[in-house]
């Protein structure tokens, strides 16, 4: 879903500017750290279920996923609100 949001063509200049602000501008650190932490937070439990990691490490992925989602959503909302509405 993240890949689709950042790669699809947006219909207005303000939407394109908001995506640029999120991916390359002011909110890029929150966005990219959030994406990485969310990926790790999902991968660790999956690897634990498959037997590659211990269950305790897999459970440790939940806080990573939550923090990652919080950072991503913060960047998503703030970037959308940082551009003019009209």
C-alpha positions as CSV (number, residue, x, y, z in Angstrom):
1,X,0.0,0.0,0.0
2,X,2.9,2.4,0.8
3,X,4.5,1.7,-2.6
4,X,1.2,2.4,-4.4
5,X,0.7,5.6,-2.5
6,X,4.1,7.0,-3.4
7,X,4.4,5.6,-6.9
8,X,1.0,6.3,-8.4
9,X,0.3,9.5,-10.2
10,X,-1.7,12.0,-8.2
11,X,-4.3,14.2,-9.9
12,X,-3.5,17.6,-8.3
13,X,-0.3,19.5,-7.8
14,X,-1.0,19.8,-4.1
15,X,-1.2,16.0,-3.7
16,X,2.1,15.6,-5.6
17,X,3.6,18.2,-3.3
18,X,2.3,16.4,-0.2
19,X,3.8,13.1,-1.4
20,X,7.1,14.8,-2.1
21,X,7.1,16.4,1.4
22,X,6.5,12.9,2.9
23,X,9.1,11.0,0.9
24,X,11.8,13.6,0.3
25,X,11.0,16.7,2.3
26,X,10.4,17.6,5.9
27,X,8.8,14.3,6.9
28,X,11.2,11.9,5.2
29,X,12.9,10.7,8.3
30,X,9.6,9.8,10.0
31,X,8.3,8.2,6.8
32,X,11.4,6.0,6.1
33,X,12.1,5.0,9.7
34,X,8.4,4.1,10.0
35,X,8.4,2.0,6.9
36,X,11.6,0.1,8.0
37,X,10.3,-0.5,11.5
38,X,6.9,-1.6,10.3
39,X,8.6,-4.1,7.9
40,X,10.8,-5.4,10.7
41,X,7.8,-5.6,13.1
42,X,6.0,-7.8,10.6
43,X,9.0,-9.9,9.6
44,X,10.2,-10.8,13.0
45,X,6.9,-12.6,14.1
46,X,6.8,-14.3,10.6
47,X,10.3,-15.6,11.0
48,X,9.5,-16.8,14.5
49,X,6.5,-18.7,13.3
50,X,8.6,-20.3,10.6
51,X,11.1,-21.4,13.2
52,X,14.0,-19.1,12.1
53,X,13.9,-17.0,15.3
54,X,12.8,-17.6,18.9
55,X,9.3,-16.8,19.9
56,X,10.5,-14.1,22.3
57,X,12.3,-12.2,19.5
58,X,9.2,-12.6,17.4
59,X,7.0,-11.1,20.1
60,X,9.5,-8.2,20.2
61,X,8.4,-7.3,16.7
62,X,5.1,-6.0,17.9
63,X,6.4,-2.8,19.5
64,X,8.6,-2.2,16.4
65,X,5.5,-2.4,14.2
66,X,3.5,-0.1,16.4
67,X,6.2,2.5,16.5
68,X,6.8,2.2,12.8
69,X,3.1,2.7,12.1
70,X,2.9,5.7,14.4
71,X,5.9,7.3,12.6
72,X,4.5,6.5,9.1
73,X,1.0,7.9,10.0
74,X,2.5,11.0,11.5
75,X,4.4,11.7,8.3
76,X,1.4,10.9,6.2
77,X,-1.0,13.2,8.0
78,X,1.5,16.0,8.5
79,X,2.5,16.0,4.8
80,X,-1.1,16.1,3.7
81,X,-1.8,19.1,6.0
82,X,1.4,21.0,5.1
83,X,0.2,21.9,1.6
84,X,-2.6,24.4,0.7
85,X,-6.1,22.9,0.6
86,X,-7.2,25.0,-2.4
